[in-house]
Amino acid sequence: MRVAVVCHFLSHYRWAIFNLLCRQADPEYVIFADTVGRESIETIDFGRAQISPECGGLRWKRVKNIWFGRAFLWQSGVLRIALDNRIDCIVFLGTMYHFSSWVSAILARITGKRVLMWTHGYLREEKNLKGWVREQFYRLADGLLLYGNRAREILLKRGFNPTDLHVVYNSLNYDEQRRVREMTSPDLLLALREKLFAAPRLPVLIYIGRLTPQKKLLQLLQAAHLLKTEKVLVNVLLVGDGSEKNILVEAAGQYGIADHVVWYGPCYREEELGPLIMLADICIAPGEIGLTCMHALAYGTPVITHDNPDCQMPEWEAVQPGMNGDLFRQDDVPDLARAVREWLGNSRIREQVRLNCRQIIDAHYNPSSQVGIINDAVAGRPAPTTP
């Protein structure tokens, strides 16, 4: 069986899942995507198409993207995939703004191919024209590969068959993260704390990602200030860069916590990033949380983020309050400070916390688990009727 996976481009963080798919013998996966990304998203080098999957490469053929504005897309060459009698199944990126996917999905169904869409699905209820159009697009598929259970629940309310809704979650390069985790000693973490902080024994709150307004990092600094007034001192480690940095630096000074805030800057190497996450007591994401959640949990660091599912990304479902993190009321800084204070004040055994964090990654948010579910969907096997 031959399966075409059609994407706009290949984000670098998805190399592990794409490589594992390409290493499957049956079904045989072939990826069709452009080699050029968008904006600041790091992409996989097309040179990997020249390397066998067993050696880290990808079975990758190029299609050309023709963008109309920031979101609308036509992919040259995708219609030929739908008409290719060597292809048995097509997995589309389930984005309704990709016009060529509409036409190609219809042609694929007419020519007897199985059609799947790999998508966030609905992040929130959409009881408007946009939601109706999205539903019509999803109904072109035989099944959906979803990032989370909330999307599945919304689709069930819209009358979709539960056996067609396969929750595959999301993943990073978990094998590499395990390697970094195993080679990072407690002594290394202690030395890194002493290098970074003037008061290395204080608890560390880490954030990883772009310093942009939608991440609401001012709330993190406000919570650290509020904790200071309650005699609970913390260090804050911000790993990343972005348009909000100068505003945040000024705010840290105004709140009197500048001496306890470290501006680490952007970091992309797993060998460097892993220990930074491991030395932290909590990962904080006041705004929406996505891949950062999986990254932190994979290294055994609990996560605190806000509780409004309509303003979250699917990965927030991995947070289990009291086990591997906590939730606070959206945009409520005192409640964020409360969540941090309670987590730090609880006499949890650190190693048990690490195990709790990694447990859900081992169960769901890893490439091996994803490939098993995708293979089932490709073969036409029904999805579980309960999550």
Secondary structure, 3 states (H helix, E strand, C coil): CEEEEECCCCEHHHHHHHHHHHCCCCCEEEEEECCCCCCCCCECCHHHHHCCHHHCCCCEEECEEEEECCCEEEEECHHHHHHCCCCCEEEEECCCCEHHHHHHHHHHHHCCCEEEEEECCCCCCCCCHHHHHHHHHHCCCCEEEECCHHHHHHHHHCCCCHHHEEECCCCCCHHHHHHHHHHCCHHHHHHHHHHHCCCCCCCEEEEECCCCHHHCHHHHHHHHHHHHHCCCCCEEEEECCCCCHHHHHHHHHHCCCHHHEEECCCCCCHHHHHHHHHHCCEEEECCCCCHHHHHHHHCCCCEEEECCHHHCCHHHHHCCECCCEEEECCCCHHHHHHHHHHHHHCCCCHHHHHHHHHHHHHHCCCHHHHHHHHHHHHHCCCCCCCC
